Amino acid sequence: MVMVPGQLQRGNNMALNADLLEQLIVENLDNAGFNTSNTHSQVTELADAIAKAIVLHIQENAVVIVDSVPYPVR
């Protein structure tokens, strides 16, 4: 992806996927021995909340430092 000057900013430009992160959290919990198939365990709801919080935190607080670019920045 090519960014032009002035296009870089804080916020929701990062390629993060809360749904994919939720799946990874559930998989890791399952691999760690948690019962993720029980409908009463609410593991998917917990994983969804955690994944969304992580993505939101990273998107709102991440700072990108660009050392060099292939075009002049003013």
All heavy atoms as TSV, in Angstrom:
chain	resi	resn	atom	element	x	y	z
A	1	MET	N	N	0.845	-1.175	0.000
A	1	MET	CA	C	0.000	0.000	0.000
A	1	MET	C	C	0.886	1.232	0.000
A	1	MET	O	O	1.805	1.350	0.799
A	1	MET	CB	C	-0.890	-0.009	1.236
A	1	MET	CG	C	-1.783	1.185	1.322
A	1	MET	SD	S	-3.159	0.944	2.447
A	1	MET	CE	C	-2.505	1.654	3.913
A	2	VAL	N	N	0.628	2.152	-0.880
A	2	VAL	CA	C	1.405	3.369	-0.980
A	2	VAL	C	C	0.641	4.488	-0.285
A	2	VAL	O	O	-0.537	4.694	-0.526
A	2	VAL	CB	C	1.656	3.737	-2.458
A	2	VAL	CG1	C	2.369	5.060	-2.567
A	2	VAL	CG2	C	2.418	2.635	-3.155
A	3	MET	N	N	1.324	5.176	0.597
A	3	MET	CA	C	0.727	6.297	1.310
A	3	MET	C	C	1.342	7.583	0.765
A	3	MET	O	O	2.532	7.635	0.509
A	3	MET	CB	C	1.014	6.200	2.805
A	3	MET	CG	C	0.564	4.901	3.451
A	3	MET	SD	S	-1.203	4.756	3.603
A	3	MET	CE	C	-1.491	5.729	5.043
A	4	VAL	N	N	0.528	8.576	0.593
A	4	VAL	CA	C	1.025	9.867	0.134
A	4	VAL	C	C	1.169	10.781	1.343
A	4	VAL	O	O	0.545	10.552	2.372
A	4	VAL	CB	C	0.068	10.496	-0.911
A	4	VAL	CG1	C	0.028	9.650	-2.159
A	4	VAL	CG2	C	-1.317	10.676	-0.343
A	5	PRO	N	N	2.014	11.823	1.235
A	5	PRO	CA	C	2.181	12.726	2.377
A	5	PRO	C	C	0.844	13.250	2.879
A	5	PRO	O	O	-0.045	13.567	2.100
A	5	PRO	CB	C	3.044	13.861	1.811
A	5	PRO	CG	C	3.787	13.236	0.681
A	5	PRO	CD	C	2.846	12.205	0.112
A	6	GLY	N	N	0.696	13.309	4.176
A	6	GLY	CA	C	-0.536	13.791	4.780
A	6	GLY	C	C	-1.556	12.695	5.008
A	6	GLY	O	O	-2.559	12.903	5.673
A	7	GLN	N	N	-1.316	11.507	4.464
A	7	GLN	CA	C	-2.278	10.430	4.609
A	7	GLN	C	C	-2.032	9.615	5.881
A	7	GLN	O	O	-2.937	8.994	6.395
A	7	GLN	CB	C	-2.214	9.516	3.383
A	7	GLN	CG	C	-3.380	8.563	3.256
A	7	GLN	CD	C	-3.341	7.795	1.959
A	7	GLN	OE1	O	-2.345	7.792	1.251
A	7	GLN	NE2	N	-4.424	7.138	1.647
A	8	LEU	N	N	-0.805	9.623	6.375
A	8	LEU	CA	C	-0.499	8.898	7.598
A	8	LEU	C	C	-1.081	9.649	8.782
A	8	LEU	O	O	-0.944	10.856	8.895
A	8	LEU	CB	C	1.011	8.750	7.779
A	8	LEU	CG	C	1.736	7.893	6.757
A	8	LEU	CD1	C	3.226	7.938	7.007
A	8	LEU	CD2	C	1.238	6.468	6.801
A	9	GLN	N	N	-1.739	8.925	9.652
A	9	GLN	CA	C	-2.328	9.552	10.820
A	9	GLN	C	C	-2.571	8.505	11.890
A	9	GLN	O	O	-2.474	7.316	11.647
A	9	GLN	CB	C	-3.652	10.230	10.473
A	9	GLN	CG	C	-4.701	9.256	9.942
A	9	GLN	CD	C	-5.978	9.955	9.537
A	9	GLN	OE1	O	-6.065	11.162	9.601
A	9	GLN	NE2	N	-6.951	9.192	9.135
A	10	ARG	N	N	-2.889	8.956	13.071
A	10	ARG	CA	C	-3.294	8.038	14.131
A	10	ARG	C	C	-4.703	7.560	13.824
A	10	ARG	O	O	-5.484	8.256	13.221
A	10	ARG	CB	C	-3.319	8.756	15.465
A	10	ARG	CG	C	-2.001	8.900	16.103
A	10	ARG	CD	C	-2.211	9.395	17.483
A	10	ARG	NE	N	-1.417	8.556	18.360
A	10	ARG	CZ	C	-0.981	8.935	19.522
A	10	ARG	NH1	N	-1.276	10.103	19.990
A	10	ARG	NH2	N	-0.250	8.141	20.248
A	11	GLY	N	N	-5.006	6.377	14.285
A	11	GLY	CA	C	-6.383	5.937	14.161
A	11	GLY	C	C	-6.528	4.599	13.491
A	11	GLY	O	O	-5.698	3.724	13.640
A	12	ASN	N	N	-7.588	4.445	12.721
A	12	ASN	CA	C	-8.018	3.154	12.221
A	12	ASN	C	C	-7.394	2.758	10.888
A	12	ASN	O	O	-8.029	2.096	10.078
A	12	ASN	CB	C	-9.542	3.139	12.105
A	12	ASN	CG	C	-10.200	3.293	13.458
A	12	ASN	OD1	O	-9.699	2.784	14.434
A	12	ASN	ND2	N	-11.294	4.007	13.499
A	13	ASN	N	N	-6.146	3.146	10.627
A	13	ASN	CA	C	-5.490	2.766	9.383
A	13	ASN	C	C	-4.759	1.440	9.494
A	13	ASN	O	O	-4.278	0.923	8.510
A	13	ASN	CB	C	-4.498	3.851	8.951
A	13	ASN	CG	C	-5.219	5.108	8.543
A	13	ASN	OD1	O	-6.310	5.034	8.026
A	13	ASN	ND2	N	-4.624	6.251	8.791
A	14	MET	N	N	-4.647	0.892	10.692
A	14	MET	CA	C	-3.895	-0.341	10.879
A	14	MET	C	C	-4.732	-1.535	10.445
A	14	MET	O	O	-5.924	-1.599	10.682
A	14	MET	CB	C	-3.479	-0.485	12.335
A	14	MET	CG	C	-2.572	0.645	12.773
A	14	MET	SD	S	-1.878	0.343	14.371
A	14	MET	CE	C	-0.695	-0.909	13.944
A	15	ALA	N	N	-4.065	-2.484	9.822
A	15	ALA	CA	C	-4.744	-3.688	9.346
A	15	ALA	C	C	-4.829	-4.710	10.471
A	15	ALA	O	O	-4.012	-5.611	10.579
A	15	ALA	CB	C	-4.002	-4.257	8.148
A	16	LEU	N	N	-5.814	-4.548	11.326
A	16	LEU	CA	C	-6.048	-5.478	12.429
A	16	LEU	C	C	-7.455	-6.027	12.282
A	16	LEU	O	O	-8.362	-5.317	11.879
A	16	LEU	CB	C	-5.910	-4.761	13.776
A	16	LEU	CG	C	-4.543	-4.175	14.065
A	16	LEU	CD1	C	-4.601	-3.336	15.327
A	16	LEU	CD2	C	-3.525	-5.279	14.228
A	17	ASN	N	N	-7.626	-7.297	12.641
A	17	ASN	CA	C	-8.906	-7.947	12.450
A	17	ASN	C	C	-9.350	-8.573	13.766
A	17	ASN	O	O	-8.804	-9.594	14.192
A	17	ASN	CB	C	-8.763	-9.001	11.347
A	17	ASN	CG	C	-10.071	-9.651	10.992
A	17	ASN	OD1	O	-10.931	-9.844	11.833
A	17	ASN	ND2	N	-10.206	-9.999	9.734
A	18	ALA	N	N	-10.360	-7.979	14.413
A	18	ALA	CA	C	-10.836	-8.471	15.699
A	18	ALA	C	C	-11.454	-9.861	15.572
A	18	ALA	O	O	-11.322	-10.684	16.484
A	18	ALA	CB	C	-11.846	-7.491	16.299
A	19	ASP	N	N	-12.120	-10.141	14.458
A	19	ASP	CA	C	-12.738	-11.460	14.273
A	19	ASP	C	C	-11.677	-12.558	14.188
A	19	ASP	O	O	-11.825	-13.623	14.791
A	19	ASP	CB	C	-13.618	-11.480	13.028
A	19	ASP	CG	C	-14.830	-10.571	13.144
A	19	ASP	OD1	O	-15.313	-10.381	14.289
A	19	ASP	OD2	O	-15.291	-10.059	12.114
A	20	LEU	N	N	-10.612	-12.307	13.453
A	20	LEU	CA	C	-9.525	-13.283	13.350
A	20	LEU	C	C	-8.826	-13.446	14.695
A	20	LEU	O	O	-8.512	-14.568	15.114
A	20	LEU	CB	C	-8.522	-12.860	12.278
A	20	LEU	CG	C	-7.311	-13.777	12.088
A	20	LEU	CD1	C	-7.750	-15.189	11.734
A	20	LEU	CD2	C	-6.403	-13.224	11.009
A	21	LEU	N	N	-8.615	-12.347	15.396
A	21	LEU	CA	C	-7.992	-12.407	16.716
A	21	LEU	C	C	-8.860	-13.201	17.685
A	21	LEU	O	O	-8.354	-13.999	18.477
A	21	LEU	CB	C	-7.729	-10.998	17.244
A	21	LEU	CG	C	-6.995	-10.884	18.573
A	21	LEU	CD1	C	-5.656	-11.614	18.532
A	21	LEU	CD2	C	-6.798	-9.421	18.928
A	22	GLU	N	N	-10.179	-13.023	17.606
A	22	GLU	CA	C	-11.096	-13.799	18.450
A	22	GLU	C	C	-10.935	-15.292	18.195
A	22	GLU	O	O	-10.846	-16.097	19.139
A	22	GLU	CB	C	-12.545	-13.391	18.178
A	22	GLU	CG	C	-13.559	-14.251	18.923
A	22	GLU	CD	C	-14.983	-14.073	18.430
A	22	GLU	OE1	O	-15.266	-13.108	17.689
A	22	GLU	OE2	O	-15.812	-14.912	18.791
A	23	GLN	N	N	-10.864	-15.684	16.938
A	23	GLN	CA	C	-10.688	-17.098	16.590
A	23	GLN	C	C	-9.372	-17.636	17.153
A	23	GLN	O	O	-9.320	-18.752	17.678
A	23	GLN	CB	C	-10.728	-17.294	15.079
A	23	GLN	CG	C	-12.083	-17.040	14.469
A	23	GLN	CD	C	-12.034	-17.056	12.949
A	23	GLN	OE1	O	-11.022	-17.390	12.355
A	23	GLN	NE2	N	-13.137	-16.675	12.323
A	24	LEU	N	N	-8.317	-16.833	17.055
A	24	LEU	CA	C	-7.016	-17.258	17.587
A	24	LEU	C	C	-7.048	-17.407	19.103
A	24	LEU	O	O	-6.450	-18.330	19.660
A	24	LEU	CB	C	-5.932	-16.259	17.174
A	24	LEU	CG	C	-5.606	-16.210	15.686
A	24	LEU	CD1	C	-4.679	-15.034	15.384
A	24	LEU	CD2	C	-4.978	-17.511	15.247
A	25	ILE	N	N	-7.752	-16.499	19.779
A	25	ILE	CA	C	-7.871	-16.588	21.237
A	25	ILE	C	C	-8.620	-17.856	21.624
A	25	ILE	O	O	-8.185	-18.602	22.513
A	25	ILE	CB	C	-8.570	-15.334	21.805
A	25	ILE	CG1	C	-7.674	-14.098	21.655
A	25	ILE	CG2	C	-8.960	-15.542	23.267
A	25	ILE	CD1	C	-8.370	-12.790	21.963
A	26	VAL	N	N	-9.733	-18.151	20.941
A	26	VAL	CA	C	-10.513	-19.358	21.237
A	26	VAL	C	C	-9.677	-20.603	20.963
A	26	VAL	O	O	-9.662	-21.544	21.771
A	26	VAL	CB	C	-11.834	-19.381	20.435
A	26	VAL	CG1	C	-12.530	-20.726	20.566
A	26	VAL	CG2	C	-12.758	-18.262	20.886
A	27	GLU	N	N	-8.953	-20.621	19.849
A	27	GLU	CA	C	-8.089	-21.765	19.530
A	27	GLU	C	C	-7.042	-21.984	20.617
A	27	GLU	O	O	-6.796	-23.108	21.042
A	27	GLU	CB	C	-7.386	-21.558	18.192
A	27	GLU	CG	C	-8.239	-21.815	16.984
A	27	GLU	CD	C	-7.475	-21.544	15.684
A	27	GLU	OE1	O	-6.220	-21.614	15.686
A	27	GLU	OE2	O	-8.142	-21.267	14.680
A	28	ASN	N	N	-6.419	-20.901	21.064
A	28	ASN	CA	C	-5.387	-21.016	22.094
A	28	ASN	C	C	-5.974	-21.449	23.438
A	28	ASN	O	O	-5.346	-22.213	24.163
A	28	ASN	CB	C	-4.616	-19.703	22.230
A	28	ASN	CG	C	-3.573	-19.553	21.157
A	28	ASN	OD1	O	-2.509	-20.140	21.254
A	28	ASN	ND2	N	-3.887	-18.803	20.111
A	29	LEU	N	N	-7.156	-20.958	23.758
A	29	LEU	CA	C	-7.813	-21.413	24.987
A	29	LEU	C	C	-8.147	-22.899	24.899
A	29	LEU	O	O	-7.960	-23.648	25.863
A	29	LEU	CB	C	-9.085	-20.594	25.248
A	29	LEU	CG	C	-8.885	-19.160	25.707
A	29	LEU	CD1	C	-10.205	-18.407	25.718
A	29	LEU	CD2	C	-8.242	-19.131	27.090
A	30	ASP	N	N	-8.630	-23.323	23.743
A	30	ASP	CA	C	-8.947	-24.733	23.520
A	30	ASP	C	C	-7.687	-25.589	23.662
A	30	ASP	O	O	-7.693	-26.625	24.331
A	30	ASP	CB	C	-9.577	-24.913	22.149
A	30	ASP	CG	C	-10.154	-26.303	21.948
A	30	ASP	OD1	O	-10.861	-26.780	22.854
A	30	ASP	OD2	O	-9.887	-26.917	20.894
A	31	ASN	N	N	-6.591	-25.139	23.056
A	31	ASN	CA	C	-5.316	-25.866	23.141
A	31	ASN	C	C	-4.768	-25.899	24.568
A	31	ASN	O	O	-4.024	-26.814	24.923
A	31	ASN	CB	C	-4.276	-25.265	22.199
A	31	ASN	CG	C	-4.630	-25.477	20.741
A	31	ASN	OD1	O	-5.378	-26.389	20.398
A	31	ASN	ND2	N	-4.100	-24.624	19.876
A	32	ALA	N	N	-5.142	-24.913	25.360
A	32	ALA	CA	C	-4.678	-24.858	26.743
A	32	ALA	C	C	-5.559	-25.682	27.675
A	32	ALA	O	O	-5.313	-25.737	28.880
A	32	ALA	CB	C	-4.628	-23.408	27.216
A	33	GLY	N	N	-6.602	-26.314	27.122
A	33	GLY	CA	C	-7.439	-27.195	27.929
A	33	GLY	C	C	-8.760	-26.609	28.373
A	33	GLY	O	O	-9.511	-27.264	29.097
A	34	PHE	N	N	-9.081	-25.386	27.962
A	34	PHE	CA	C	-10.369	-24.803	28.318
A	34	PHE	C	C	-11.469	-25.461	27.488
A	34	PHE	O	O	-11.263	-25.812	26.327
A	34	PHE	CB	C	-10.377	-23.288	28.063
A	34	PHE	CG	C	-9.581	-22.512	29.067
A	34	PHE	CD1	C	-8.204	-22.377	28.920
A	34	PHE	CD2	C	-10.193	-21.914	30.148
A	34	PHE	CE1	C	-7.460	-21.665	29.840
A	34	PHE	CE2	C	-9.455	-21.188	31.068
A	34	PHE	CZ	C	-8.087	-21.072	30.915
A	35	ASN	N	N	-12.650	-25.600	28.075
A	35	ASN	CA	C	-13.784	-26.175	27.360
A	35	ASN	C	C	-14.450	-25.068	26.541
A	35	ASN	O	O	-15.232	-24.284	27.064
A	35	ASN	CB	C	-14.779	-26.790	28.344
A	35	ASN	CG	C	-15.943	-27.470	27.652
A	35	ASN	OD1	O	-16.068	-27.430	26.427
A	35	ASN	ND2	N	-16.802	-28.092	28.431
A	36	THR	N	N	-14.121	-25.002	25.266
A	36	THR	CA	C	-14.647	-23.935	24.408
A	36	THR	C	C	-15.904	-24.347	23.666
A	36	THR	O	O	-16.548	-23.514	23.042
A	36	THR	CB	C	-13.585	-23.494	23.386
A	36	THR	OG1	O	-13.236	-24.611	22.576
A	36	THR	CG2	C	-12.355	-22.946	24.076
A	37	SER	N	N	-16.280	-25.629	23.731
A	37	SER	CA	C	-17.449	-26.096	22.985
A	37	SER	C	C	-18.740	-26.012	23.796
A	37	SER	O	O	-19.829	-26.106	23.248
A	37	SER	CB	C	-17.237	-27.539	22.510
A	37	SER	OG	O	-17.041	-28.387	23.623
A	38	ASN	N	N	-18.647	-25.807	25.091
A	38	ASN	CA	C	-19.817	-25.701	25.953
A	38	ASN	C	C	-20.479	-24.345	25.743
A	38	ASN	O	O	-19.847	-23.301	25.907
A	38	ASN	CB	C	-19.395	-25.876	27.419
A	38	ASN	CG	C	-20.554	-25.858	28.377
A	38	ASN	OD1	O	-21.654	-25.426	28.049
A	38	ASN	ND2	N	-20.311	-26.338	29.579
A	39	THR	N	N	-21.760	-24.339	25.388
A	39	THR	CA	C	-22.455	-23.072	25.107
A	39	THR	C	C	-22.577	-22.191	26.343
A	39	THR	O	O	-22.718	-20.980	26.236
A	39	THR	CB	C	-23.864	-23.329	24.535
A	39	THR	OG1	O	-24.604	-24.141	25.462
A	39	THR	CG2	C	-23.785	-24.020	23.192
A	40	HIS	N	N	-22.526	-22.793	27.528
A	40	HIS	CA	C	-22.645	-22.012	28.757
A	40	HIS	C	C	-21.322	-21.403	29.202
A	40	HIS	O	O	-21.294	-20.578	30.117
A	40	HIS	CB	C	-23.225	-22.885	29.874
A	40	HIS	CG	C	-24.587	-23.409	29.560
A	40	HIS	ND1	N	-25.700	-22.594	29.478
A	40	HIS	CD2	C	-25.010	-24.661	29.262
A	40	HIS	CE1	C	-26.750	-23.317	29.165
A	40	HIS	NE2	N	-26.368	-24.586	29.025
A	41	SER	N	N	-20.238	-21.792	28.577
A	41	SER	CA	C	-18.928	-21.279	28.989
A	41	SER	C	C	-18.714	-19.833	28.556
A	41	SER	O	O	-17.920	-19.129	29.151
A	41	SER	CB	C	-17.806	-22.138	28.420
A	41	SER	OG	O	-17.725	-21.995	27.016
A	42	GLN	N	N	-19.392	-19.392	27.529
A	42	GLN	CA	C	-19.294	-18.029	26.998
A	42	GLN	C	C	-17.872	-17.658	26.607
A	42	GLN	O	O	-17.477	-16.496	26.662
A	42	GLN	CB	C	-19.872	-17.013	27.967
A	42	GLN	CG	C	-21.363	-17.182	28.222
A	42	GLN	CD	C	-21.932	-16.102	29.107
A	42	GLN	OE1	O	-21.298	-15.656	30.053
A	42	GLN	NE2	N	-23.139	-15.682	28.787
A	43	VAL	N	N	-17.100	-18.654	26.199
A	43	VAL	CA	C	-15.716	-18.406	25.786
A	43	VAL	C	C	-15.671	-17.501	24.562
A	43	VAL	O	O	-14.850	-16.590	24.492
A	43	VAL	CB	C	-14.972	-19.735	25.527
A	43	VAL	CG1	C	-13.651	-19.502	24.823
A	43	VAL	CG2	C	-14.762	-20.476	26.818
A	44	THR	N	N	-16.556	-17.717	23.594
A	44	THR	CA	C	-16.516	-16.885	22.381
A	44	THR	C	C	-16.864	-15.437	22.700
A	44	THR	O	O	-16.278	-14.526	22.120
A	44	THR	CB	C	-17.445	-17.441	21.284
A	44	THR	OG1	O	-18.774	-17.581	21.799
A	44	THR	CG2	C	-16.953	-18.774	20.767
A	45	GLU	N	N	-17.794	-15.222	23.617
A	45	GLU	CA	C	-18.135	-13.849	24.006
A	45	GLU	C	C	-16.957	-13.175	24.699
A	45	GLU	O	O	-16.659	-12.004	24.459
A	45	GLU	CB	C	-19.372	-13.828	24.917
A	45	GLU	CG	C	-20.669	-14.174	24.226
A	45	GLU	CD	C	-20.918	-15.678	24.093
A	45	GLU	OE1	O	-20.042	-16.482	24.495
A	45	GLU	OE2	O	-21.982	-16.048	23.582
A	46	LEU	N	N	-16.281	-13.932	25.561
A	46	LEU	CA	C	-15.101	-13.407	26.247
A	46	LEU	C	C	-13.984	-13.110	25.259
A	46	LEU	O	O	-13.381	-12.029	25.291
A	46	LEU	CB	C	-14.610	-14.403	27.298
A	46	LEU	CG	C	-13.328	-14.038	28.042
A	46	LEU	CD1	C	-13.527	-12.776	28.875
A	46	LEU	CD2	C	-12.878	-15.197	28.917
A	47	ALA	N	N	-13.735	-14.050	24.344
A	47	ALA	CA	C	-12.685	-13.854	23.336
A	47	ALA	C	C	-13.012	-12.678	22.432
A	47	ALA	O	O	-12.121	-11.903	22.064
A	47	ALA	CB	C	-12.502	-15.127	22.518
A	48	ASP	N	N	-14.282	-12.517	22.070
A	48	ASP	CA	C	-14.702	-11.395	21.228
A	48	ASP	C	C	-14.441	-10.069	21.930
A	48	ASP	O	O	-13.896	-9.137	21.335
A	48	ASP	CB	C	-16.184	-11.534	20.878
A	48	ASP	CG	C	-16.691	-10.404	20.010
A	48	ASP	OD1	O	-16.100	-10.167	18.933
A	48	ASP	OD2	O	-17.676	-9.747	20.404
A	49	ALA	N	N	-14.799	-9.982	23.202
A	49	ALA	CA	C	-14.583	-8.743	23.961
A	49	ALA	C	C	-13.097	-8.429	24.093
A	49	ALA	O	O	-12.685	-7.271	23.928
A	49	ALA	CB	C	-15.229	-8.862	25.338
A	50	ILE	N	N	-12.296	-9.443	24.365
A	50	ILE	CA	C	-10.846	-9.242	24.499
A	50	ILE	C	C	-10.245	-8.805	23.169
A	50	ILE	O	O	-9.453	-7.858	23.113
A	50	ILE	CB	C	-10.159	-10.520	25.023
A	50	ILE	CG1	C	-10.582	-10.783	26.467
A	50	ILE	CG2	C	-8.645	-10.408	24.905
A	50	ILE	CD1	C	-10.169	-12.140	26.991
A	51	ALA	N	N	-10.618	-9.478	22.083
A	51	ALA	CA	C	-10.079	-9.156	20.761
A	51	ALA	C	C	-10.427	-7.731	20.350
A	51	ALA	O	O	-9.572	-6.989	19.869
A	51	ALA	CB	C	-10.601	-10.148	19.725
A	52	LYS	N	N	-11.680	-7.336	20.553
A	52	LYS	CA	C	-12.088	-5.975	20.193
A	52	LYS	C	C	-11.344	-4.937	21.024
A	52	LYS	O	O	-10.949	-3.890	20.514
A	52	LYS	CB	C	-13.600	-5.819	20.356
A	52	LYS	CG	C	-14.379	-6.518	19.272
A	52	LYS	CD	C	-15.871	-6.385	19.467
A	52	LYS	CE	C	-16.621	-7.094	18.356
A	52	LYS	NZ	N	-18.072	-7.088	18.569
A	53	ALA	N	N	-11.141	-5.225	22.306
A	53	ALA	CA	C	-10.418	-4.288	23.174
A	53	ALA	C	C	-8.964	-4.153	22.737
A	53	ALA	O	O	-8.425	-3.039	22.698
A	53	ALA	CB	C	-10.497	-4.748	24.621
A	54	ILE	N	N	-8.338	-5.260	22.373
A	54	ILE	CA	C	-6.940	-5.218	21.929
A	54	ILE	C	C	-6.808	-4.424	20.648
A	54	ILE	O	O	-5.940	-3.544	20.524
A	54	ILE	CB	C	-6.383	-6.648	21.754
A	54	ILE	CG1	C	-6.224	-7.323	23.115
A	54	ILE	CG2	C	-5.060	-6.631	20.997
A	54	ILE	CD1	C	-5.927	-8.807	23.043
A	55	VAL	N	N	-7.667	-4.705	19.670
A	55	VAL	CA	C	-7.609	-3.993	18.385
A	55	VAL	C	C	-7.858	-2.505	18.595
A	55	VAL	O	O	-7.124	-1.663	18.064
A	55	VAL	CB	C	-8.609	-4.596	17.377
A	55	VAL	CG1	C	-8.759	-3.708	16.147
A	55	VAL	CG2	C	-8.174	-6.000	16.973
A	56	LEU	N	N	-8.859	-2.161	19.370
A	56	LEU	CA	C	-9.162	-0.749	19.628
A	56	LEU	C	C	-7.999	-0.051	20.326
A	56	LEU	O	O	-7.608	1.055	19.946
A	56	LEU	CB	C	-10.432	-0.634	20.471
A	56	LEU	CG	C	-10.911	0.774	20.766
A	56	LEU	CD1	C	-11.289	1.501	19.476
A	56	LEU	CD2	C	-12.107	0.733	21.707
A	57	HIS	N	N	-7.416	-0.699	21.318
A	57	HIS	CA	C	-6.287	-0.113	22.040
A	57	HIS	C	C	-5.102	0.141	21.105
A	57	HIS	O	O	-4.502	1.220	21.131
A	57	HIS	CB	C	-5.859	-1.029	23.184
A	57	HIS	CG	C	-4.656	-0.551	23.905
A	57	HIS	ND1	N	-4.682	0.521	24.773
A	57	HIS	CD2	C	-3.370	-0.976	23.877
A	57	HIS	CE1	C	-3.480	0.728	25.254
A	57	HIS	NE2	N	-2.654	-0.171	24.729
A	58	ILE	N	N	-4.783	-0.839	20.267
A	58	ILE	CA	C	-3.656	-0.673	19.343
A	58	ILE	C	C	-3.951	0.430	18.331
A	58	ILE	O	O	-3.114	1.289	18.067
A	58	ILE	CB	C	-3.331	-2.001	18.638
A	58	ILE	CG1	C	-2.760	-2.990	19.654
A	58	ILE	CG2	C	-2.355	-1.784	17.486
A	58	ILE	CD1	C	-2.604	-4.399	19.129
A	59	GLN	N	N	-5.153	0.435	17.765
A	59	GLN	CA	C	-5.486	1.442	16.761
A	59	GLN	C	C	-5.494	2.855	17.333
A	59	GLN	O	O	-5.079	3.797	16.679
A	59	GLN	CB	C	-6.846	1.136	16.128
A	59	GLN	CG	C	-6.807	-0.043	15.203
A	59	GLN	CD	C	-8.158	-0.381	14.619
A	59	GLN	OE1	O	-9.196	-0.049	15.182
A	59	GLN	NE2	N	-8.159	-1.049	13.487
A	60	GLU	N	N	-5.936	2.996	18.558
A	60	GLU	CA	C	-6.017	4.337	19.148
A	60	GLU	C	C	-4.681	4.837	19.686
A	60	GLU	O	O	-4.487	6.036	19.809
A	60	GLU	CB	C	-7.058	4.356	20.260
A	60	GLU	CG	C	-8.473	4.287	19.737
A	60	GLU	CD	C	-9.516	4.394	20.833
A	60	GLU	OE1	O	-9.152	4.336	22.027
A	60	GLU	OE2	O	-10.695	4.529	20.494
A	61	ASN	N	N	-3.760	3.940	19.999
A	61	ASN	CA	C	-2.533	4.364	20.668
A	61	ASN	C	C	-1.260	4.112	19.882
A	61	ASN	O	O	-0.193	4.531	20.321
A	61	ASN	CB	C	-2.430	3.675	22.030
A	61	ASN	CG	C	-3.545	4.116	22.945
A	61	ASN	OD1	O	-3.636	5.264	23.303
A	61	ASN	ND2	N	-4.429	3.194	23.288
A	62	ALA	N	N	-1.362	3.448	18.757
A	62	ALA	CA	C	-0.153	3.140	17.986
A	62	ALA	C	C	0.395	4.401	17.318
A	62	ALA	O	O	-0.357	5.253	16.857
A	62	ALA	CB	C	-0.459	2.093	16.930
A	63	VAL	N	N	1.699	4.483	17.300
A	63	VAL	CA	C	2.375	5.581	16.624
A	63	VAL	C	C	3.385	4.963	15.664
A	63	VAL	O	O	4.160	4.088	16.049
A	63	VAL	CB	C	3.102	6.502	17.621
A	63	VAL	CG1	C	3.879	7.576	16.891
A	63	VAL	CG2	C	2.116	7.111	18.590
A	64	VAL	N	N	3.349	5.403	14.425
A	64	VAL	CA	C	4.269	4.891	13.415
A	64	VAL	C	C	5.353	5.932	13.181
A	64	VAL	O	O	5.067	7.091	12.916
A	64	VAL	CB	C	3.538	4.582	12.089
A	64	VAL	CG1	C	4.507	4.119	11.027
A	64	VAL	CG2	C	2.455	3.555	12.317
A	65	ILE	N	N	6.598	5.506	13.291
A	65	ILE	CA	C	7.730	6.387	13.034
A	65	ILE	C	C	8.322	5.988	11.688
A	65	ILE	O	O	8.726	4.850	11.499
A	65	ILE	CB	C	8.781	6.285	14.146
A	65	ILE	CG1	C	8.159	6.704	15.478
A	65	ILE	CG2	C	10.005	7.121	13.802
A	65	ILE	CD1	C	9.025	6.460	16.669
A	66	VAL	N	N	8.358	6.934	10.770
A	66	VAL	CA	C	8.889	6.682	9.439
A	66	VAL	C	C	10.271	7.307	9.357
A	66	VAL	O	O	10.427	8.517	9.479
A	66	VAL	CB	C	7.956	7.272	8.354
A	66	VAL	CG1	C	8.523	7.038	6.977
A	66	VAL	CG2	C	6.559	6.680	8.485
A	67	ASP	N	N	11.284	6.461	9.172
A	67	ASP	CA	C	12.653	6.958	9.081
A	67	ASP	C	C	12.974	7.486	7.687
A	67	ASP	O	O	13.728	8.425	7.521
A	67	ASP	CB	C	13.646	5.855	9.437
A	67	ASP	CG	C	13.608	5.520	10.914
A	67	ASP	OD1	O	13.245	6.406	11.709
A	67	ASP	OD2	O	13.932	4.386	11.263
A	68	SER	N	N	12.443	6.831	6.669
A	68	SER	CA	C	12.708	7.287	5.303
A	68	SER	C	C	11.538	6.897	4.415
A	68	SER	O	O	10.863	5.902	4.656
A	68	SER	CB	C	13.993	6.667	4.761
A	68	SER	OG	O	13.859	5.266	4.673
A	69	VAL	N	N	11.310	7.695	3.423
A	69	VAL	CA	C	10.243	7.438	2.452
A	69	VAL	C	C	10.797	7.687	1.058
A	69	VAL	O	O	11.755	8.451	0.883
A	69	VAL	CB	C	9.017	8.340	2.698
A	69	VAL	CG1	C	8.324	7.964	3.992
A	69	VAL	CG2	C	9.385	9.803	2.719
A	70	PRO	N	N	10.214	7.060	0.040
A	70	PRO	CA	C	10.738	7.220	-1.319
A	70	PRO	C	C	10.320	8.532	-1.993
A	70	PRO	O	O	10.495	8.692	-3.186
A	70	PRO	CB	C	10.160	6.012	-2.053
A	70	PRO	CG	C	8.893	5.723	-1.334
A	70	PRO	CD	C	9.166	6.047	0.108
A	71	TYR	N	N	9.758	9.456	-1.244
A	71	TYR	CA	C	9.339	10.732	-1.801
A	71	TYR	C	C	9.608	11.829	-0.771
A	71	TYR	O	O	9.682	11.550	0.423
A	71	TYR	CB	C	7.850	10.700	-2.183
A	71	TYR	CG	C	6.964	10.167	-1.082
A	71	TYR	CD1	C	6.556	10.986	-0.029
A	71	TYR	CD2	C	6.557	8.839	-1.078
A	71	TYR	CE1	C	5.770	10.495	0.984
A	71	TYR	CE2	C	5.766	8.338	-0.058
A	71	TYR	CZ	C	5.372	9.181	0.966
A	71	TYR	OH	O	4.594	8.691	1.981
A	72	PRO	N	N	9.740	13.058	-1.201
A	72	PRO	CA	C	9.999	14.131	-0.230
A	72	PRO	C	C	8.770	14.424	0.628
A	72	PRO	O	O	7.656	14.430	0.134
A	72	PRO	CB	C	10.353	15.332	-1.101
A	72	PRO	CG	C	9.809	15.026	-2.445
A	72	PRO	CD	C	9.753	13.532	-2.572
A	73	VAL	N	N	8.980	14.602	1.908
A	73	VAL	CA	C	7.897	14.947	2.832
A	73	VAL	C	C	8.140	16.363	3.317
A	73	VAL	O	O	9.224	16.708	3.731
A	73	VAL	CB	C	7.859	13.970	4.032
A	73	VAL	CG1	C	6.785	14.393	5.016
A	73	VAL	CG2	C	7.633	12.549	3.550
A	74	ARG	N	N	7.124	17.165	3.244
A	74	ARG	CA	C	7.244	18.570	3.669
A	74	ARG	C	C	6.446	18.815	4.911
A	74	ARG	O	O	5.477	18.273	5.199
A	74	ARG	CB	C	6.769	19.475	2.552
A	74	ARG	CG	C	7.629	19.347	1.334
A	74	ARG	CD	C	7.163	20.250	0.199
A	74	ARG	NE	N	7.907	19.829	-0.961
A	74	ARG	CZ	C	7.379	19.514	-2.109
A	74	ARG	NH1	N	6.103	19.604	-2.300
A	74	ARG	NH2	N	8.121	19.123	-3.096
